[in-house]
Amino acid sequence: MNKYEALKKYFGYDTFREGQEKLIDAILEGRDALGIMPTGAGKSLCYQIPALLLPGITLVISPLISLMKDQVQSLNQAGIHAAYINSSLTENQITKALKLAAEGRYKIIYVAPERLETYEFLHFATQVEISMLTVDEAHCISQWGQDFRPSYLKIVRFLKQLKTRPIVSAFTATATENVREDISCVLGLKQPEILVTGFDRKNLSFAVEIPKNKAGYVLDYLKEHTEESGIIYCSTRKNVDTLYEKIEAAGIAVTKYHAGLSNEERRQNQEDFVFDKMPVMVATNAFGMGIDKSNVRYVIHYNMPQNLENYYQEAGRAGRDGEASECILLYSAQDVMIAQFLLESKEENPELTEEELEDIRERDAERLRSMNYYCLTTNCLRRYILNYFGEQGAECCENCSNCRKEFVTADMTSEAETIISCVKELRGRYGVNVIAGTLAGDNRAKLREYGVSSYKSFGSLKDLGEQKIKRLINQMLVDGFLVSTRDKYALLKLTDKADEVLQGTQKIVLKEPKEEPKHSVSQISSAGKRKSDILNSKGLEFFEQLRTLRTEIARQEGMPPYIIFSDKTLVDMCIRLPLTKEEMLAVSGVGENKFVKYGERFLEEIRRLTGGTKEKFYFGTLEEVEQLRGGTGKQKRKDWQKIEKTDFFVTGEQAGKFPYEEKYLAPELAERLNELREGEQVKKTSGAEIFRRIQELGLAGERYENGRRQKYVTEAGKEEGLWLGSRTSKAGTEYQDIYYDKKAQRMVVEWFVRGTQ
């Protein structure tokens, strides 16, 4: 078996993703390897494929029990014998697993770093052929990494005790240049193949929002995204508990995760989220590293994380399937103080010297400053992240909140000179609040206590207002004209660059949004479209029916739905409509073992729903869709833009031909509208799009009742001609759906007449 046959047989793919083949080839040639690849880029395949082809056993060092279990479960589903060794097993279970491994039962064994130095495991490791040792989440081995774990240093000692040094490979998603060098040096990688595929996750949309009421923002967002699964990160257990209670009180299916819960509570809550029983998870950063849930559509940070490495890793848990997803950070100045407090409370490694500990404290403070500047910048957020990790980004990505806003710019050099003079006059003894209050001429008690009214600069920027003065100070901090001290007081100091402003050789320009950011139903721009957008209204309904079957199988098998088949695979089924085994094996993500387990059930469902007749459930021609599937990155988006053309609309003349009936369901309404459109030059609409608009207007919605999603119509919706009625699915199940009378039909038609909203 070669690498291509293994890829197709076990994983159901025809081609490798960017970078995978290069690392696989290096490992198969006997070379060490270091892969820095973003979440969702397919790092696991880079060591799993070689593990199948190399003669002996591959050991994978992994930091979390949940991560091991998830990986082993996925491999076993694909027909690959794998096991894990960690503290969740009894000693008898570990002994049995090692015995089976020694007999050649397993090709891949996941193991916790703490287990490497136990007598039983060392004895096992010296008696078998270990072809490769893989270090997953390799940034944990570097003291410069955001998640340094001293236990990872056991890997180095373990390697030295083996009779023959195996191939060593290491993988991580977030590593600056310093961390990459540290990984290579500490592990002693020998002339490794180093691959950095880039940190850009093009399917993710980034946003920083500063809402007055964070909880209100989250509740509004969740009500607008009822059908989607997401994670909300909070910095403290208290915030998790408080926000969880508010969301639950709003009737939204939600669960929570933090270290204050019992092991059983955490296990059950995590399972409820992974199995889509509870689509919303509120958690501290203790949650997520071991979760390979592919259909997380959004990650909201309720508080600012301590560094960009943590933020990007946590945000990256959205959209692992490549679908467009949202990463939103809700910022407040208090978040900086919370992050500072958590850093000061962090447990320090007793094995390190005081000098090393001070270096780490300095690095933590610098990372916190970079994280804060990310929240304050008015430039492209994606570019900021990429630059942080040593990669260049475009000036404007068109898929972050800053690039989507309209800004007005103003020359604030004169005002900046006044701020510099004030910092000088107050001799660098105060922070942002006191400096801004002094310049604004504020009369609050603390400023009176400091006696700032006697200073020459007091009230000198009164016309600007305190909030705008703070925004200008923040801009000067981001641009390096000012710096704040790395202690809890965060005192403002001048840098050498400040002299350039006073000398007239440097200008200060302030960019501000033209208007206050609005609550948007979706942050996703046209640059990030989901693969299901390929499907027309019938295709979207078909997709939902396949998802229902997947959920049913997942519950029977006791495993997460995404392990059965990903959403991407279900979309491909909707396009290809396979009716035979050969056609099903041609679907992306359907390998031989998956077909044996589930293929016939999906074939049977497709035959039943289609009557054995292939319909067109997608936009464009099959050749265009195949071209789209075969392209990569920018080419995919470029090709699809050619296919999609113009957003759906009808002319006034076409609207006059709409066939009104006593009642329509949303998909039927969409179908009648699509019959009126201007051929292939205009995209089709769908029942899902119509329902989303109805939700936006507050006319209807969805909520959980008795563990199931149920649609409902509001009083305003009833006035517009909507009502709830019974409907029977093709499978014979009766459920409630929303009907549109003639009044509601007219409203929907008017939405799409060009020139109206």
DAKA-V215051 format. One record per residue. N is the residue number from 1. SS is DSSP state (@ for helix, = for strand, . for the rest). PHI is phi as a letter, one per 40 degrees, with the letter a starting at -180 (* if undefined). PSI is psi in whole degrees, -180 to 180 (999 if undefined). Layout:
N_SS_PHI_PSI, N_SS_PHI_PSI
This chain:
1_._*_134, 2_._b_-180, 3_@_c_-35, 4_@_c_-41, 5_@_c_-40, 6_@_c_-41, 7_@_c_-45, 8_@_c_-45, 9_@_c_-46, 10_@_c_-31, 11_@_b_-13, 12_._g_18, 13_._b_149, 14_._c_-28, 15_._b_157, 16_._c_156, 17_._c_172, 18_._d_126, 19_._g_-26, 20_@_d_-48, 21_@_c_-36, 22_@_c_-44, 23_@_c_-41, 24_@_c_-45, 25_@_c_-42, 26_@_c_-44, 27_@_c_-43, 28_@_c_-22, 29_._c_-1, 30_._g_14, 31_._c_153, 32_._c_161, 33_=_a_146, 34_=_b_117, 35_=_b_120, 36_=_b_101, 37_=_b_136, 38_._c_158, 39_._d_133, 40_._g_-1, 41_._c_-5, 42_._g_42, 43_@_c_-41, 44_@_d_-40, 45_@_c_-28, 46_@_c_-25, 47_@_b_-22, 48_@_c_-40, 49_@_c_-51, 50_@_d_-36, 51_@_d_-35, 52_@_c_-30, 53_@_c_-23, 54_._c_154, 55_._c_-38, 56_._b_-149, 57_=_c_145, 58_=_b_125, 59_=_c_131, 60_=_b_116, 61_=_c_121, 62_._b_143, 63_._c_-18, 64_._b_141, 65_@_c_-45, 66_@_c_-35, 67_@_c_-43, 68_@_c_-48, 69_@_d_-43, 70_@_c_-45, 71_@_c_-44, 72_@_c_-40, 73_@_c_-43, 74_@_c_-42, 75_@_c_-44, 76_@_c_-36, 77_@_c_-32, 78_._c_-3, 79_._g_17, 80_._b_125, 81_._c_118, 82_=_a_159, 83_=_a_167, 84_=_b_151, 85_=_b_111, 86_._a_-177, 87_._c_-8, 88_._c_-14, 89_._c_153, 90_._c_164, 91_@_c_-37, 92_@_c_-41, 93_@_c_-39, 94_@_c_-44, 95_@_d_-43, 96_@_c_-43, 97_@_c_-41, 98_@_c_-36, 99_@_c_-46, 100_@_c_-38, 101_@_c_-43, 102_@_c_-28, 103_._c_-1, 104_._g_17, 105_._c_-37, 106_._b_137, 107_._c_-27, 108_=_b_130, 109_=_b_123, 110_=_c_136, 111_=_a_143, 112_._c_145, 113_@_d_-32, 114_@_c_-27, 115_@_c_-20, 116_@_c_-29, 117_@_c_5, 118_._c_149, 119_@_d_-46, 120_@_c_-43, 121_@_c_-40, 122_@_c_-40, 123_@_c_-45, 124_@_c_-47, 125_@_c_-29, 126_@_c_-6, 127_@_b_-11, 128_._b_168, 129_._c_113, 130_=_b_111, 131_=_c_-35, 132_=_a_143, 133_=_b_120, 134_=_b_132, 135_=_b_109, 136_._c_153, 137_._f_51, 138_@_c_-18, 139_@_c_-19, 140_@_c_-16, 141_@_c_-12, 142_._c_130, 143_._c_-13, 144_._c_-8, 145_._c_159, 146_._c_-11, 147_._b_49, 148_._d_131, 149_._b_112, 150_@_d_-29, 151_@_c_-24, 152_@_c_-20, 153_@_c_-17, 154_@_c_-24, 155_@_c_-43, 156_@_c_-46, 157_@_c_-38, 158_@_c_-45, 159_@_d_-37, 160_@_c_-21, 161_@_c_-8, 162_._c_146, 163_._c_-41, 164_._b_129, 165_._c_124, 166_._c_174, 167_=_c_138, 168_=_b_126, 169_=_b_148, 170_=_b_143, 171_=_a_142, 172_=_a_163, 173_._c_-31, 174_._b_110, 175_._a_122, 176_._c_174, 177_@_c_-39, 178_@_c_-42, 179_@_c_-40, 180_@_d_-45, 181_@_c_-40, 182_@_c_-44, 183_@_d_-48, 184_@_c_-43, 185_@_c_-48, 186_@_c_-41, 187_@_c_-12, 188_._g_42, 189_._c_135, 190_._b_112, 191_._f_57, 192_._c_153, 193_=_c_112, 194_=_b_125, 195_=_b_122, 196_=_b_103, 197_=_c_-7, 198_=_h_148, 199_._c_-4, 200_._c_124, 201_._b_94, 202_._c_-23, 203_._c_-6, 204_=_c_135, 205_=_b_130, 206_=_b_143, 207_=_a_143, 208_=_b_123, 209_=_b_150, 210_._b_69, 211_._c_150, 212_._c_-32, 213_._b_99, 214_@_c_-45, 215_@_c_-40, 216_@_c_-40, 217_@_c_-47, 218_@_c_-45, 219_@_c_-43, 220_@_c_-42, 221_@_c_-46, 222_@_c_-36, 223_@_c_-27, 224_@_c_-9, 225_._b_48, 226_._c_-27, 227_._c_4, 228_._b_155, 229_=_b_140, 230_=_a_168, 231_=_b_137, 232_=_b_115, 233_=_c_133, 234_._b_154, 235_._c_-19, 236_._b_157, 237_@_c_-39, 238_@_c_-44, 239_@_c_-39, 240_@_c_-50, 241_@_c_-44, 242_@_c_-47, 243_@_c_-39, 244_@_d_-45, 245_@_c_-39, 246_@_c_-41, 247_@_c_-44, 248_@_c_-40, 249_@_c_-24, 250_._c_2, 251_._g_20, 252_._c_135, 253_._c_112, 254_=_a_151, 255_=_b_177, 256_=_a_164, 257_=_a_124, 258_._a_170, 259_._c_-14, 260_._c_-11, 261_._c_158, 262_._c_163, 263_@_d_-41, 264_@_c_-39, 265_@_c_-44, 266_@_c_-43, 267_@_c_-46, 268_@_c_-43, 269_@_c_-41, 270_@_c_-42, 271_@_c_-42, 272_@_c_-37, 273_@_c_-49, 274_@_c_-36, 275_._c_8, 276_._g_16, 277_._c_-38, 278_._b_101, 279_._c_-16, 280_=_b_129, 281_=_b_125, 282_=_b_125, 283_=_a_161, 284_._c_179, 285_._c_3, 286_._c_-15, 287_._b_137, 288_._h_-33, 289_._c_-33, 290_._c_12, 291_._b_122, 292_._b_30, 293_._c_118, 294_._c_-19, 295_._b_29, 296_=_c_116, 297_=_c_-17, 298_=_a_149, 299_=_b_121, 300_=_b_128, 301_=_c_110, 302_._c_-30, 303_._b_154, 304_._c_130, 305_._c_175, 306_._c_-20, 307_._a_164, 308_@_c_-29, 309_@_c_-49, 310_@_c_-43, 311_@_c_-48, 312_@_c_-35, 313_@_c_-44, 314_@_c_-44, 315_@_c_-33, 316_._c_-6, 317_._c_-8, 318_._c_145, 319_._g_36, 320_._c_-19, 321_._c_3, 322_._g_-3, 323_._c_153, 324_._c_130, 325_=_a_165, 326_=_b_140, 327_=_b_108, 328_=_b_129, 329_=_b_123, 330_=_c_114, 331_._b_143, 332_._a_155, 333_@_c_-29, 334_@_c_-28, 335_@_d_-35, 336_@_c_-42, 337_@_c_-39, 338_@_c_-46, 339_@_c_-40, 340_@_c_-43, 341_@_c_-44, 342_@_c_-37, 343_@_c_-42, 344_@_c_-26, 345_._c_-2, 346_._c_136, 347_._c_131, 348_._c_150, 349_._c_116, 350_._c_-16, 351_._c_-11, 352_._c_152, 353_._c_166, 354_@_c_-36, 355_@_c_-43, 356_@_c_-41, 357_@_c_-39, 358_@_c_-38, 359_@_c_-42, 360_@_c_-40, 361_@_c_-42, 362_@_c_-43, 363_@_c_-40, 364_@_c_-43, 365_@_c_-39, 366_@_c_-41, 367_@_c_-38, 368_@_c_-40, 369_@_c_-43, 370_@_c_-38, 371_@_c_-43, 372_@_c_-41, 373_@_c_-32, 374_@_d_-42, 375_@_c_-24, 376_@_c_-21, 377_._c_148, 378_._b_2, 379_._c_180, 380_._d_125, 381_@_c_-40, 382_@_c_-43, 383_@_c_-40, 384_@_c_-47, 385_@_c_-48, 386_@_c_-42, 387_@_c_-38, 388_@_d_-39, 389_._c_14, 390_._g_24, 391_._b_143, 392_._c_141, 393_._b_163, 394_._c_155, 395_._d_-35, 396_._b_119, 397_._c_-16, 398_._g_11, 399_._b_38, 400_=_a_164, 401_@_c_-34, 402_@_c_-40, 403_@_c_-22, 404_@_c_-15, 405_._c_154, 406_._c_128, 407_=_b_152, 408_=_b_140, 409_=_b_146, 410_=_a_139, 411_=_c_114, 412_._b_28, 413_@_c_-43, 414_@_c_-45, 415_@_c_-36, 416_@_c_-38, 417_@_c_-40, 418_@_c_-40, 419_@_c_-43, 420_@_c_-42, 421_@_c_-38, 422_@_c_-44, 423_@_c_-40, 424_@_c_-46, 425_@_c_-37, 426_._c_7, 427_._f_36, 428_._g_30, 429_._c_1, 430_._b_164, 431_._c_-168, 432_@_d_-46, 433_@_c_-44, 434_@_c_-43, 435_@_c_-47, 436_@_c_-41, 437_@_c_-38, 438_@_c_-49, 439_@_c_-32, 440_@_c_-8, 441_._g_34, 442_._c_149, 443_._b_23, 444_._c_159, 445_@_d_-46, 446_@_c_-39, 447_@_c_-36, 448_@_c_-39, 449_@_c_-38, 450_@_c_-10, 451_._g_31, 452_@_c_-16, 453_@_c_-16, 454_@_c_-8, 455_._c_151, 456_._c_-35, 457_._c_-5, 458_._c_123, 459_._g_7, 460_._c_-17, 461_._b_34, 462_@_d_-39, 463_@_c_-21, 464_@_c_-33, 465_._g_146, 466_@_c_-40, 467_@_c_-41, 468_@_c_-35, 469_@_c_-42, 470_@_c_-40, 471_@_c_-38, 472_@_c_-41, 473_@_c_-44, 474_@_c_-41, 475_@_c_-40, 476_@_c_-32, 477_@_c_-47, 478_@_c_-40, 479_._c_-5, 480_._g_16, 481_._c_-25, 482_=_b_160, 483_=_a_148, 484_=_b_145, 485_._c_156, 486_._c_33, 487_._b_-179, 488_._c_-16, 489_._c_-24, 490_._f_58, 491_._c_143, 492_=_c_132, 493_=_b_158, 494_=_c_147, 495_._b_175, 496_._c_-29, 497_@_c_-24, 498_@_c_-33, 499_@_c_-32, 500_@_c_-33, 501_@_c_-46, 502_@_c_-30, 503_._c_-4, 504_._g_14, 505_._c_-2, 506_._b_132, 507_._b_153, 508_._b_120, 509_=_b_130, 510_=_b_125, 511_=_b_129, 512_=_b_146, 513_=_d_143, 514_._c_-36, 515_._a_166, 516_._c_139, 517_._d_137, 518_._c_154, 519_._c_119, 520_._b_140, 521_._d_-36, 522_._a_135, 523_._c_-14, 524_._c_130, 525_._c_179, 526_._c_-15, 527_._c_-18, 528_._b_94, 529_._b_148, 530_._c_153, 531_@_c_-29, 532_@_c_-13, 533_@_c_-17, 534_@_c_-29, 535_=_c_143, 536_._c_-174, 537_@_c_-41, 538_@_c_-40, 539_@_c_-39, 540_@_c_-39, 541_@_c_-42, 542_@_c_-42, 543_@_d_-44, 544_@_c_-36, 545_@_c_-37, 546_@_c_-36, 547_@_c_-39, 548_@_c_-44, 549_@_c_-43, 550_@_d_-43, 551_@_c_-42, 552_@_c_-46, 553_@_c_-42, 554_@_c_-41, 555_@_c_-39, 556_@_c_-38, 557_@_c_-15, 558_._g_44, 559_._a_163, 560_._c_144, 561_@_d_-38, 562_@_c_-18, 563_@_c_-28, 564_@_c_-66, 565_._a_144, 566_._c_165, 567_@_d_-38, 568_@_d_-41, 569_@_c_-40, 570_@_c_-38, 571_@_c_-42, 572_@_c_-35, 573_@_c_-40, 574_@_c_-32, 575_@_c_-47, 576_@_c_-29, 577_._f_62, 578_._c_139, 579_._b_-7, 580_._b_167, 581_@_d_-45, 582_@_c_-42, 583_@_c_-37, 584_@_c_-38, 585_@_c_-16, 586_._c_-11, 587_._c_135, 588_._c_124, 589_._g_0, 590_._b_102, 591_._c_177, 592_@_c_-42, 593_@_c_-40, 594_@_c_-37, 595_@_c_-45, 596_@_d_-40, 597_@_c_-44, 598_@_b_-14, 599_@_d_-46, 600_@_c_-36, 601_@_c_-39, 602_@_c_-38, 603_@_c_-44, 604_@_c_-41, 605_@_c_-41, 606_@_c_-42, 607_@_c_-42, 608_@_c_-43, 609_@_c_-29, 610_@_b_-10, 611_._g_22, 612_._g_9, 613_._b_133, 614_._c_121, 615_._b_170, 616_._c_110, 617_._b_22, 618_=_a_163, 619_._c_157, 620_._g_-175, 621_._c_162, 622_@_c_-37, 623_@_c_-40, 624_@_c_-40, 625_@_c_-42, 626_@_c_-40, 627_@_c_-41, 628_@_c_-44, 629_@_c_-35, 630_@_c_-21, 631_._c_175, 632_._b_151, 633_@_f_-123, 634_@_c_-36, 635_@_c_-40, 636_@_d_-49, 637_@_c_-39, 638_@_c_-46, 639_@_c_-41, 640_@_c_-33, 641_@_c_-35, 642_@_c_-38, 643_@_c_-41, 644_@_c_-33, 645_._f_-124, 646_=_c_146, 647_._d_153, 648_._d_136, 649_._a_164, 650_=_b_153, 651_._c_167, 652_@_d_-39, 653_@_c_-43, 654_@_c_-40, 655_@_c_-33, 656_._c_-16, 657_._c_5, 658_._c_131, 659_._c_88, 660_._c_141, 661_._b_174, 662_._c_-35, 663_._a_150, 664_=_b_149, 665_=_c_161, 666_@_d_-45, 667_@_c_-36, 668_@_c_-41, 669_@_c_-43, 670_@_c_-40, 671_@_c_-43, 672_@_c_-39, 673_@_c_-42, 674_@_c_-28, 675_._c_-18, 676_._c_-14, 677_._c_171, 678_._c_67, 679_@_f_-146, 680_@_c_-6, 681_@_c_-16, 682_=_b_134, 683_._c_158, 684_._c_156, 685_._c_178, 686_._a_164, 687_@_c_-35, 688_@_c_-40, 689_@_c_-41, 690_@_c_-44, 691_@_c_-37, 692_@_c_-41, 693_@_c_-39, 694_@_d_-41, 695_@_c_-43, 696_@_d_-38, 697_._c_-2, 698_._g_25, 699_._c_-20, 700_=_a_175, 701_=_a_-169, 702_=_b_148, 703_=_a_165, 704_=_c_129, 705_=_b_124, 706_._f_39, 707_._g_6, 708_=_b_150, 709_=_c_131, 710_=_b_134, 711_=_c_154, 712_=_a_159, 713_=_b_132, 714_._c_171, 715_@_c_-39, 716_@_c_-37, 717_@_c_-40, 718_@_c_-38, 719_@_c_-27, 720_._c_1, 721_._h_21, 722_=_b_145, 723_=_a_159, 724_=_c_130, 725_=_a_169, 726_=_c_150, 727_=_a_145, 728_=_b_128, 729_._c_169, 730_._c_-25, 731_._c_-2, 732_._g_8, 733_._c_133, 734_=_c_136, 735_=_a_170, 736_=_c_137, 737_=_a_168, 738_=_c_130, 739_=_b_151, 740_=_b_120, 741_._c_-174, 742_@_c_-36, 743_@_c_-45, 744_@_c_-37, 745_@_c_-43, 746_@_c_-41, 747_@_d_-46, 748_@_c_-45, 749_@_d_-42, 750_@_c_-30, 751_@_d_-39, 752_@_c_-2, 753_=_c_125, 754_._d_132, 755_._h_-9, 756_._b_165, 757_._c_999
